[in-house]
Amino acid sequence: MAGMADKAKDFLSSDKGEQVSDKGLDKAGQVVDQKTGGTHDAQIEKGVTMADKKLGTE
């Protein structure tokens, strides 16, 4: 199991992993924004940004 976790961490630290995670987080943010009718834009954006910082390389 530790090997899989290391591989996932290495992938997310790569440029391609960063692009994939950004795309997924953006899509998730859009879906949540749509489901809430756009009433929580600031909170959704803050959550996406925090998740990106935690997962990504930037």
C-alpha positions as CSV (number, residue, x, y, z in Angstrom):
1,M,0.0,0.0,0.0
2,A,2.8,2.4,0.8
3,G,4.1,2.0,-2.8
4,M,0.8,3.1,-4.3
5,A,0.6,6.1,-2.0
6,D,4.1,7.1,-3.0
7,K,3.3,6.7,-6.7
8,A,0.2,8.8,-6.3
9,K,2.1,11.5,-4.4
10,D,4.9,11.5,-7.1
11,F,2.3,11.7,-9.8
12,L,0.5,14.7,-8.2
13,S,3.9,16.4,-7.8
14,S,4.6,16.1,-11.5
15,D,3.6,18.7,-14.1
16,K,1.1,16.3,-15.6
17,G,-0.3,15.5,-12.2
18,E,-0.7,19.2,-11.5
19,Q,-2.7,19.6,-14.7
20,V,-4.9,16.6,-14.0
21,S,-5.6,17.7,-10.4
22,D,-6.3,21.3,-11.5
23,K,-8.7,20.1,-14.2
24,G,-10.5,17.8,-11.7
25,L,-10.8,20.5,-9.0
26,D,-12.0,23.1,-11.5
27,K,-14.7,20.6,-12.7
28,A,-15.7,19.8,-9.2
29,G,-16.0,23.5,-8.4
30,Q,-18.2,24.1,-11.4
31,V,-20.5,21.3,-10.5
32,V,-20.9,22.5,-6.9
33,D,-21.4,26.1,-8.1
34,Q,-24.1,24.9,-10.5
35,K,-25.8,22.8,-7.8
36,T,-25.9,25.8,-5.4
37,G,-27.1,28.2,-8.1
38,G,-24.0,30.3,-7.9
39,T,-24.9,31.5,-4.4
40,H,-21.6,30.4,-2.8
41,D,-19.0,31.5,-5.4
42,A,-16.5,32.9,-3.0
43,Q,-16.6,29.8,-0.6
44,I,-16.3,27.4,-3.5
45,E,-13.4,29.2,-5.0
46,K,-11.7,29.4,-1.6
47,G,-12.2,25.6,-1.2
48,V,-10.8,24.8,-4.7
49,T,-7.8,27.0,-4.1
50,M,-7.1,25.4,-0.7
51,A,-7.4,21.9,-2.2
52,D,-5.1,22.8,-5.1
53,K,-2.5,24.1,-2.7
54,K,-2.7,20.9,-0.7
55,L,-2.6,18.6,-3.7
56,G,-0.6,20.5,-6.2
57,T,3.0,21.8,-6.7
58,E,2.1,25.5,-6.6
